[in-house]
Structure formats: structure tokens, C-alpha cells
Amino acid sequence: MHPLRSAVDRKPPTAVRKPLTAACCGILLATALTACGGASTADPAAKEITVYSADGLKSEKGDGFYDKVFEDFRKKTGIKVNYVETGSGAAVQRLARERSNPKADVIVTLPPFIQQADGKGLLDSYRPKGADQVAAADKDPAGRWTSIINNYFCFIYNKKQLPRPPATWQDLLSPTFRNRLQYSTPGVAGDGTAVLIKALHDFGGQEPAMEFLGRLQANNVGPSSSTGQLAPKTDKGELLVANGDVQMNYANMKSMPHQGIFFPAAKPGTRPTTFALPYAAGLVDNAPHRANAEKFLDYLLTPEVQRQVSAIGGGFPSRKDIKPTDPHATALAAIMKDVEIFHPDWRAIDKNLDSYVDAWKTATGS
């Protein structure tokens, strides 16, 4: 059975994801931490936690979702959040390197990398308060991880140079997009991996998906380790089309007004498709500050924070009982209108991810 199954889910549905800079073990450190590979000096009684997170929720201007959540959490509990921003896969790799001496308390990353962290034994069980209001598909049955913000995979286009977005995958093969199209690298970037997942679903399997991506390579600029690098290029018109996700691209539209969100259909006459790509949080195994980490995970699912997901973060609440009515929530619902949502089998994808990435490399010559 193919690891993706299709179903329609009509869920109702100002941070800027920025390029990473070279830092300790290739990760951008927002707060100084113990050097990679060294002995931890973490004090279990310290009023702090360390969060390793995929990018997209913190703003360079200090007005993003994480910026408010971290500061409000500190005011309420006295617990400071040390923030480490990295790619989805890189966060898991770092946890694995630090397994014998963990530095992080919480990881926030995208599928299938949160499942990968679980499969490697890097997460501990903890069901945050409010997790009962999170859909079963958006949390681990054993409590290893829970979605904190729902999100959806998308593509973006330059609205200034294109009168309308490409309607189907096949439209992306047009010579118009020669060296003006780029997507982030599968297996490295979460949204880049999502390109593979959507192609596998829309084309009905690995062979036709890879055959198409091989043809698309004629238009592709080349690899990119960070999806966040592509939005400003698309806004400026250096690129006409790139990949992304709804939360990130909607949140940065104020500073990048020329980018538009779209979802290519599998073929003419069919509905556009996408799938949920949530930010999922998990408690790190042997976390140095477990009690503080549990409080933080609880806080992320409070109604107070969940109502800020759309208003500040440009995303979708993970709690089913929170129905925001702010202008951003209304705009996000309009973006998702008439888009068919399919449900990947994340465990199967995690199991087969290496083979998918290898097939993509072969097909594209990457």
C-alpha cells in the first residue's frame, strides 16, 4: 500500500523565516549555550529551558509569535526560554549527537522529522494540558509529541509578474519558469521534503512523481537548505515560483507584498491539494529542566496562546475548541477555501524517507 492516503478534510483553517547563519554545529543560536559536544553545565533547578525549533515563528523585529510567547511565559513563571533556531532535520540530528548529554528540553519541528526524533528514541512521553482538544492525527498516541500550531504546505508566486498562479504541476514545466523556479532541498528542509510528499500523492506513486520532478529540474535554480531564503527572492521577482508553507508566507506578506500563495492541482480539472504540516512539540528525553519544559508545553496549548496563533503567528490553532475570528483567521480561512486536504501516513513516510530522497537525487541529478 502506498504510504499516502487521500481524504478531504474541510478544516477551517509577523514572523519572517530567515536564512540560517553559520554557528555552533551549523545552528543559529539566539542565546549563548554550552559549546557543542562539551559537558553540560545545566542546573536542573535553574529557571530556564532550551528550545530547539524549526524557523518561521520568531521575527527579526521581535514582534513574532515566539517573541510574545517567550516573554509572556517568562513573566508568568519566571522561566527564561533559550531559543535555538535550526532546520527541521538539523534539530533532530543535533539531539542525536547530544543523546548522552542532552542540552535541549523541548524540540519543535515539522513532520516527518518529529516522527524521526521519536523513532530514534530522542523524545519522552508527556501529554500537555489541553492536548485532549488536539485532533488524534495531530498528536502521538503515546504522548511523544503534540502539534502546537497547524499549518499547510503551499507554493508561492510573484503576483507582480504573473497575472495568475500556475494551476497545475504541469504548468510549472513552462519555459516561463526556466531558472525562475526553486524549491528547498528534500531531506534537509521540512518544506522541501513536503514537495516530495505532495508529488507522491498527486502523481500516485514514486515512479511518476520522480519522473515529473526530473523534468521539472530543467527549470529549477538549484538546491536551497532553507525555505525561508526563497520568499524574499520571490517577492523581489528573482524567482517567479518557490515552495513554502501557509503560516510562514502569510505572516511575512506585510513585508513581502508581492508574494501570493497557491496550491497546484495534480492535473487540469482537479481540485488543488495540500496537507497539514504542523509545528509539533516534544519533550526531549532526559531533558535537563523537565519540570520547566512541561510547564512550557502546557502553556503553548492554553486558550490564551492558541488564540494568538492566527492573530500574531499567521497560523492555525491546533486546539479544536479554539475558533479565532480575528481578521487574520478570516483571511487564512479564505486561502484554504476549496483546497482538498489529504492525510500523509507519517510513520510510513519516516520509514521510507531515505529511499524517497535517494530516488529524488537520482531523478534530478542532485
Stockholm file with secondary structure:
# STOCKHOLM 1.0

chainA/1-366         MHPLRSAVDRKPPTAVRKPLTAACCGILLATALTACGGASTADPAAKEITVYSADGLKSEKGDGFYDKVFEDFRKKTGIKVNYVETGSGAAVQRLARERSNPKADVIVTLPPFIQQADGKGLLDSYRPKGADQVAAADKDPAGRWTSIINNYFCFIYNKKQLPRPPATWQDLLSPTFRNRLQYSTPGVAGDGTAVLIKALHDFGGQEPAMEFLGRLQANNVGPSSSTGQLAPKTDKGELLVANGDVQMNYANMKSMPHQGIFFPAAKPGTRPTTFALPYAAGLVDNAPHRANAEKFLDYLLTPEVQRQVSAIGGGFPSRKDIKPTDPHATALAAIMKDVEIFHPDWRAIDKNLDSYVDAWKTATGS
#=GR chainA/1-366 SS CCSEECCCCCCCCCCCCCCCCCCGGGCEESSCCCCTTSCCCCCTTSSEEEEEEESSSSCTTSCSHHHHHHHHHHHHHCCEEEEEEECHHHHHHHHHHTTTSCCCSEEEECTTHHHHHHHTTCEECCCCTTGGGBCGGGBCTTSSCEEEEECBEEEEEETTTCSSCCCBTGGGGSGGGTTTEECCCTTTSHHHHHHHHHHHHHHTSHHHHHHHHHHHTTTBCCCCSCGGGHHHHHHHTSCSEEEEEHHHHHHTTTTCTTEEEECCBSSTTSCBEEEBCCEEEEEETTCTTHHHHHHHHHHHTSHHHHHHHHHTTSSEESBTTCCCCSHHHHHHHHHHTTCEEEEECHHHHHHHHHHHHHHHHHHHTC
#=GC SS_cons         CCSEECCCCCCCCCCCCCCCCCCGGGCEESSCCCCTTSCCCCCTTSSEEEEEEESSSSCTTSCSHHHHHHHHHHHHHCCEEEEEEECHHHHHHHHHHTTTSCCCSEEEECTTHHHHHHHTTCEECCCCTTGGGBCGGGBCTTSSCEEEEECBEEEEEETTTCSSCCCBTGGGGSGGGTTTEECCCTTTSHHHHHHHHHHHHHHTSHHHHHHHHHHHTTTBCCCCSCGGGHHHHHHHTSCSEEEEEHHHHHHTTTTCTTEEEECCBSSTTSCBEEEBCCEEEEEETTCTTHHHHHHHHHHHTSHHHHHHHHHTTSSEESBTTCCCCSHHHHHHHHHHTTCEEEEECHHHHHHHHHHHHHHHHHHHTC
//
